[in-house]
Protein backbone atom coordinates (compact mmCIF):
# COMPACT_ATOMS: atom_id res chain seq x y z
CA UNK A 1 0.00 0.00 0.00
CA UNK A 2 2.81 2.42 0.91
CA UNK A 3 4.47 1.54 -2.40
CA UNK A 4 1.35 2.56 -4.37
CA UNK A 5 1.04 5.86 -2.48
CA UNK A 6 4.72 6.59 -3.02
CA UNK A 7 4.47 5.76 -6.74
CA UNK A 8 1.34 7.89 -7.15
CA UNK A 9 3.02 10.78 -5.32
CA UNK A 10 6.12 10.57 -7.51
CA UNK A 11 4.03 10.45 -10.68
CA UNK A 12 1.92 13.41 -9.54
CA UNK A 13 4.97 15.44 -8.60
CA UNK A 14 6.64 14.60 -11.91
CA UNK A 15 3.57 15.63 -13.89
CA UNK A 16 3.28 18.85 -11.92
CA UNK A 17 6.94 19.70 -12.53
CA UNK A 18 6.55 18.84 -16.23
CA UNK A 19 3.54 21.15 -16.45
CA UNK A 20 5.53 24.05 -14.98
CA UNK A 21 8.50 23.41 -17.25
CA UNK A 22 6.33 23.30 -20.36
CA UNK A 23 4.20 26.30 -19.44
CA UNK A 24 7.29 28.29 -18.46
CA UNK A 25 9.13 27.51 -21.69
CA UNK A 26 6.29 28.50 -23.98
CA UNK A 27 6.25 32.18 -24.72
CA UNK A 28 2.86 33.49 -23.70
CA UNK A 29 3.60 36.92 -25.05
CA UNK A 30 1.44 38.52 -27.69
CA UNK A 31 2.69 39.20 -31.20
CA UNK A 32 4.11 42.49 -29.96
CA UNK A 33 5.86 42.13 -26.63
CA UNK A 34 7.00 44.77 -24.15
CA UNK A 35 10.54 44.46 -25.55
CA UNK A 36 9.22 45.37 -29.00
CA UNK A 37 8.01 48.68 -27.65
CA UNK A 38 11.20 49.72 -25.85
CA UNK A 39 13.96 48.35 -28.07
CA UNK A 40 14.86 47.57 -31.63
CA UNK A 41 15.44 43.85 -32.15
CA UNK A 42 18.31 42.63 -34.31
CA UNK A 43 17.85 39.10 -35.64
CA UNK A 44 21.12 37.61 -36.79
CA UNK A 45 22.76 34.29 -37.61
CA UNK A 46 26.00 33.04 -36.12
CA UNK A 47 27.50 32.09 -39.50
CA UNK A 48 26.07 35.06 -41.42
CA UNK A 49 28.87 37.39 -42.60
CA UNK A 50 26.46 40.28 -43.25
CA UNK A 51 25.15 39.91 -39.71
CA UNK A 52 28.65 40.18 -38.33
CA UNK A 53 29.26 43.27 -40.49
CA UNK A 54 26.15 44.84 -38.98
CA UNK A 55 27.12 43.93 -35.43
CA UNK A 56 30.67 45.22 -35.96
CA UNK A 57 29.26 48.52 -37.25
CA UNK A 58 26.95 48.79 -34.23
CA UNK A 59 29.84 48.13 -31.86
CA UNK A 60 32.34 50.40 -33.66
CA UNK A 61 29.85 53.27 -33.59
CA UNK A 62 28.80 52.59 -29.98
CA UNK A 63 25.17 52.56 -31.06
CA UNK A 64 24.02 50.56 -28.05
CA UNK A 65 25.15 53.35 -25.75
CA UNK A 66 22.41 55.50 -27.29
CA UNK A 67 19.82 53.06 -28.61
CA UNK A 68 18.52 49.92 -26.90
CA UNK A 69 18.99 46.92 -29.18
CA UNK A 70 18.08 43.36 -28.33
CA UNK A 71 20.12 40.83 -30.28
CA UNK A 72 18.51 37.50 -31.12
CA UNK A 73 20.55 34.77 -32.81
CA UNK A 74 18.24 32.67 -35.01
CA UNK A 75 20.34 29.86 -36.49
CA UNK A 76 20.92 28.03 -33.22
CA UNK A 77 17.93 29.25 -31.20
CA UNK A 78 14.52 27.94 -32.28
CA UNK A 79 12.60 30.32 -30.03
CA UNK A 80 14.34 33.30 -31.62
CA UNK A 81 13.74 31.84 -35.10
CA UNK A 82 10.03 31.48 -34.30
CA UNK A 83 9.99 35.06 -33.02
CA UNK A 84 11.61 36.21 -36.27
CA UNK A 85 8.91 34.41 -38.28
CA UNK A 86 6.25 36.12 -36.19
CA UNK A 87 7.79 39.54 -36.82
CA UNK A 88 8.07 38.77 -40.55
CA UNK A 89 4.32 38.10 -40.59
CA UNK A 90 3.69 41.49 -38.97
CA UNK A 91 5.72 43.14 -41.75
CA UNK A 92 4.04 41.12 -44.50
CA UNK A 93 7.24 39.25 -45.36
CA UNK A 94 7.36 35.63 -46.52
CA UNK A 95 8.16 33.70 -43.33
CA UNK A 96 9.72 30.88 -45.31
CA UNK A 97 12.14 33.15 -47.12
CA UNK A 98 13.47 35.50 -44.44
CA UNK A 99 17.00 36.82 -44.60
CA UNK A 100 19.18 38.11 -41.81
CA UNK A 101 20.27 40.48 -40.57
CA UNK A 102 16.79 41.78 -39.94
CA UNK A 103 15.87 44.52 -37.52
CA UNK A 104 12.37 44.83 -36.13
CA UNK A 105 12.02 48.43 -35.03
CA UNK A 106 10.06 49.90 -32.16
CA UNK A 107 7.71 51.22 -34.86
CA UNK A 108 7.05 47.61 -35.95
CA UNK A 109 8.91 47.87 -39.24
CA UNK A 110 11.27 45.26 -40.66
CA UNK A 111 14.61 46.36 -42.05
CA UNK A 112 16.50 43.71 -43.98
CA UNK A 113 20.21 43.93 -44.69
CA UNK A 114 23.14 45.90 -43.36
CA UNK A 115 22.58 49.11 -45.37
CA UNK A 116 18.94 49.50 -44.31
CA UNK A 117 19.74 48.72 -40.68
CA UNK A 118 22.76 51.02 -40.42
CA UNK A 119 20.94 53.86 -42.21
CA UNK A 120 18.03 53.52 -39.80
CA UNK A 121 20.35 53.53 -36.79
CA UNK A 122 22.21 56.60 -38.10
CA UNK A 123 18.89 58.42 -38.48
CA UNK A 124 17.80 57.42 -34.97
CA UNK A 125 21.09 58.66 -33.50
CA UNK A 126 20.75 61.93 -35.44
CA UNK A 127 17.24 62.38 -33.99
CA UNK A 128 18.59 61.82 -30.50
CA UNK A 129 21.49 64.22 -31.05
CA UNK A 130 19.16 66.87 -32.47
CA UNK A 131 16.65 66.56 -29.63
CA UNK A 132 19.36 66.84 -26.98
CA UNK A 133 20.62 70.19 -28.33
SULWO-V549658 format. One record per residue. N is the residue number from 1. RES is the residue in three letters. SS is DSSP state (a for helix, b for strand, c for the rest). PHI is phi in whole degrees, -180 to 180 (999 if undefined). D_LAST is the distance of its C-alpha to the last C-alpha in Angstrom with 1 decimal. Layout:
BEGIN
N;RES;SS;PHI;D_LAST / N;RES;SS;PHI;D_LAST
END
This chain:
BEGIN
1;UNK;c;999;78.5 / 2;UNK;a;-62;75.9 / 3;UNK;a;-63;75.1 / 4;UNK;a;-67;74.3 / 5;UNK;a;-66;72.0 / 6;UNK;a;-62;70.3 / 7;UNK;a;-62;69.8 / 8;UNK;a;-64;68.6 / 9;UNK;a;-65;66.1 / 10;UNK;a;-64;64.8 / 11;UNK;a;-64;64.5 / 12;UNK;a;-63;62.7 / 13;UNK;a;-64;60.3 / 14;UNK;a;-63;59.6 / 15;UNK;a;-64;59.0 / 16;UNK;a;-65;56.6 / 17;UNK;a;-64;54.6 / 18;UNK;a;-62;54.6 / 19;UNK;a;-59;53.3 / 20;UNK;a;-67;50.3 / 21;UNK;a;-66;49.6 / 22;UNK;a;-67;49.7 / 23;UNK;a;-68;47.7 / 24;UNK;a;-74;45.1 / 25;UNK;a;-85;44.7 / 26;UNK;c;-83;44.3 / 27;UNK;c;-78;40.8 / 28;UNK;c;-96;41.0 / 29;UNK;c;-82;37.5 / 30;UNK;c;-71;37.0 / 31;UNK;c;-55;35.9 / 32;UNK;c;-110;32.3 / 33;UNK;c;-92;31.8 / 34;UNK;a;-60;29.1 / 35;UNK;a;-59;27.8 / 36;UNK;a;-64;27.3 / 37;UNK;a;-91;24.9 / 38;UNK;a;-115;22.7 / 39;UNK;c;-149;22.8 / 40;UNK;b;-84;23.6 / 41;UNK;b;-113;27.1 / 42;UNK;b;-104;28.3 / 43;UNK;b;-93;32.1 / 44;UNK;b;-147;33.7 / 45;UNK;c;-120;37.1 / 46;UNK;c;-62;38.3 / 47;UNK;c;-105;40.3 / 48;UNK;c;-90;37.9 / 49;UNK;a;-65;36.7 / 50;UNK;a;-67;33.9 / 51;UNK;a;-63;32.7 / 52;UNK;a;-66;32.6 / 53;UNK;a;-61;30.8 / 54;UNK;a;-64;28.0 / 55;UNK;a;-63;28.0 / 56;UNK;a;-62;28.0 / 57;UNK;a;-64;25.0 / 58;UNK;a;-59;23.1 / 59;UNK;a;-70;24.2 / 60;UNK;a;-63;23.6 / 61;UNK;c;-96;20.0 / 62;UNK;c;51;19.5 / 63;UNK;a;-62;18.4 / 64;UNK;a;-72;19.9 / 65;UNK;a;-78;17.6 / 66;UNK;c;-114;14.8 / 67;UNK;c;-127;17.2 / 68;UNK;c;-78;20.4 / 69;UNK;b;-127;23.3 / 70;UNK;b;-102;27.0 / 71;UNK;b;-97;29.4 / 72;UNK;b;-130;32.9 / 73;UNK;b;-79;35.7 / 74;UNK;c;-110;38.2 / 75;UNK;c;-76;41.1 / 76;UNK;c;-110;42.4 / 77;UNK;c;-126;41.1 / 78;UNK;a;-66;42.9 / 79;UNK;a;-64;40.7 / 80;UNK;a;-66;37.6 / 81;UNK;a;-64;39.5 / 82;UNK;a;-66;40.6 / 83;UNK;a;-63;37.0 / 84;UNK;a;-60;36.0 / 85;UNK;a;-60;38.9 / 86;UNK;a;-63;37.8 / 87;UNK;a;-69;34.3 / 88;UNK;a;-61;36.0 / 89;UNK;a;-60;38.0 / 90;UNK;a;-58;35.0 / 91;UNK;a;-86;33.7 / 92;UNK;c;77;37.2 / 93;UNK;c;-90;37.8 / 94;UNK;c;-71;41.2 / 95;UNK;a;-61;41.4 / 96;UNK;a;-85;44.2 / 97;UNK;a;-138;42.4 / 98;UNK;c;-94;38.9 / 99;UNK;c;-106;37.3 / 100;UNK;c;-123;34.8 / 101;UNK;c;-75;32.1 / 102;UNK;b;-135;30.9 / 103;UNK;b;-113;27.7 / 104;UNK;b;-101;27.8 / 105;UNK;c;-83;24.3 / 106;UNK;c;-59;23.2 / 107;UNK;c;-87;23.9 / 108;UNK;c;62;27.4 / 109;UNK;c;-115;27.5 / 110;UNK;b;-104;29.3 / 111;UNK;b;-117;28.1 / 112;UNK;b;-113;31.0 / 113;UNK;c;99;30.9 / 114;UNK;a;-57;28.7 / 115;UNK;a;-59;27.2 / 116;UNK;a;-65;26.2 / 117;UNK;a;-68;24.8 / 118;UNK;a;-67;22.8 / 119;UNK;a;-63;21.4 / 120;UNK;a;-60;20.4 / 121;UNK;a;-65;18.7 / 122;UNK;a;-61;16.8 / 123;UNK;a;-63;15.6 / 124;UNK;a;-65;14.7 / 125;UNK;a;-66;12.6 / 126;UNK;a;-59;10.9 / 127;UNK;a;-61;10.2 / 128;UNK;a;-64;8.9 / 129;UNK;a;-63;6.6 / 130;UNK;a;-68;5.5 / 131;UNK;a;-73;5.5 / 132;UNK;c;-89;3.8 / 133;UNK;c;-89;0.0
END
